[in-house]
Amino acid sequence: MAPLALVAVFLAYSVPPYLTFDPAQSRVPAPAGFAAHYGFLVAHIAFGSVAIIGVILQIWPWLRRTHPVVHRRAGRVYVFAGAIPSALMAATIGAVSPFGPVVGTLDVVAALLWLGFTVAGWRAVRQRRFADHRKWMIRSFAMCMNTLMTRALSPVGFLLVMPRGGDKGTMILTAATVSAVLSVLSLLLLSQWWLDRKPKPASAR
């Protein structure tokens, strides 16, 4: 939980410019021919902030263990006021991404995976399939972290493309593509590794 507390720093830095509803302060350039882009972006960020805070509460072992009612209620907020609307907004703006077709495709795929994992997890818990619920929600958590992971891997993307040189615009697009690919792949692999790992014996824990 301690590393995840750093997410609050990311939100404190990223969200305020969009609270002004001023497109000029957007950190994502608006694509040509899609006037509603900024509105979808602000909605994605608002719902996404709810989702990020909600999913961190959901994976907190102490909260699940000692306050199951809060866990269930926070889960509903995460699903219906966070993940589902934010994923739908992400798929929309990803389809017209100004960072190139590869990044746009990855954004759409990641958004649809997030949506699918979340709905599958919700259905599983409604059917009292708690083991399946845990698996799907871990995957949902992974895709919820995609935007943060992409930002965290951006320096890696620039380090990989800088030796190739080129103009600044091309380097930015290439670095964005590299960080987007690394983010989606690493999150999917890490979440599956977490699910497949063998638990330690009780004596070791």
N, C-alpha and C positions, 0 to 999 in steps of 0.2 A: 504493500500500500504506500510505502514511503516514496518510491520513485513516481508513482501515479499522482502524488500530491503536486508534482511539478506541472501537471496539466493545468492547474489553476493559474500558474504563471503564463502559460501559453494563451489561455482564455483572456486573462487580464490584458495581454498585449494585443490580441487579434480582434477581439469583439468590439471595443469602444469606438473605433472609426466608423463602424456600420450602424451604431446607435444614432448617429446624426442624420442618417438617411440621405447623405450627400454622396452622389455617385463619384464626385471628384476625389473622394478619400478612399475609394475602393482600391484594394491591392491587386485585384484581378481585372485586367483590361476587358472591356465589353466587346464582344464580337460584333462585327457588322451585320446588320439585318435582323437583330433580335433585341428590340427595344425593351422587352420585359426582363432582360438578363439580370439587371441589378436587383429587381424585386425578388426574383427566384433565388439570387445569391444571398440576400439578406434573410430570406425565409430559411434557406438551408443552414445558415450560420446560427440563427436563433434556435431552430429545432435541434440542430447538431449540438449546441451548447447544453441543451437540456439532456440530450442523449448521453453526452460524455460524462456529465455529472451523475446522471442516473445509473449508467453502467458501472461506474466506479463504486457507487454504493452497492450495486447488485453483487459485485464479486468480493465485497468485504466480508470475510468469514465471520467476524464477530457479529456483524449485523444480521447475517443469515441465521446464525446460531441462537442469538439471544432475543432478536426481535423479528420473528418470521412474518408477522402481520405487516410491519414496515417494509420488509423485503418484498412482499407481494404487492403492496400498493406502489412502491417505488418502481417495481417491475412494470406495472400498467402504465405509469407515466413514461418510462423509458420506451416502451413499445409504441404507444399511441400518440404521445406528445413529443417524442424524440426521434426514434429510429425510423419508423415508417414514413412520416412526412419529410424528414431530412433526406432519407435515401431517395425518395421520389424527386425532390428538388435537385439532388446531386446528379441523378440520371439525366434530368432535363438540361442542366447547365453543362454537364459533361459532354452531351451530344453536340454542343456548339463550342467546345473548349478553344480558347485562343492560343493554346500551347501545342497545337498540332493534332493530327488524327490519331496518333498512337496514344498520347496522353488522354485524349478525349475518349477513345475506346476503353482504355483501362479505367477511367473514371466511371463510365457507364457500367462496365463489368463489375467493378468493386461495389457500386451502389446497388446493383441487382443482387449480388451475393449477400450484401448486408441485409437487404429487404427479405430475401429468401430465407436466410439463416434465422432472422428474427421471427418471421411468421412461423417457421417450422418449430422454433423453440416455444413460442406461445401456444401453438396447437398441442405440442407434446405435454406441456404442463396442464393444459385444460383436460387432456385425456389421462392425467396422472401418470404419465411415463416420465418419471423424474430423471432417470439416467439419461434418456434421450434429450430431455429439456436441458440438462447441464451441458451436454455436448454441443447442441445447437447454439446455446447462448454464449459459450466460450468462443465459438466461431463468429457469432454476432459481435462480441466484444472486440475481436481481432479486426473486423472490418470497420468498426466504429473508430478505431485508432488509425485508420488509413491516412486521413489528412494530416494528423500529427506526425506520423511516421514519414510521410513524404517530405514534410518540412524539415524533419530531423536529418533526413538523408540527402537533402539538397546540397550541403557542402561536399558530400561524397561524389555526387553527380558532377559538380564543377571540377573537382580534383581529377576525375576520370577523363573529362573532355578537354581540360585546359591544354594538355600536351599536344592535342591535335590542332590547336589554334583556330583561326577563322574569325569572322566578324562577331560582334557582341550578341546580336540578335540570334544568330544560329547557335552560338554557344549556350545561350539561355534556354532555347527550345530543346537542344540535345540534353543538357543537364536535367531539365524538367522531365524529359522522357526516361532517362536513366533512373532518377530518383523514384518516379512513379512505378516503374517495373520492379525495382528492388523492394519497394514498400509492399506492393500486393503479394509478391512471391514470398518475402520474408514473413509476413503476417500469416499467410496461409500455412506455410511450413512450420512456423513456431506453434501455432494453435494445434496443428495435428500432432506435432511432437509432444506437446503438453498432454494431449488426450491419450497418446500411445505409451507414454512413459510408465514404467512399472512403479507403483507406490512403494515406499520404504516400509519395512516391517515395523510394527507398533513399537518394538523395543528400541529401534533406531531413531524413531521420531521422538 
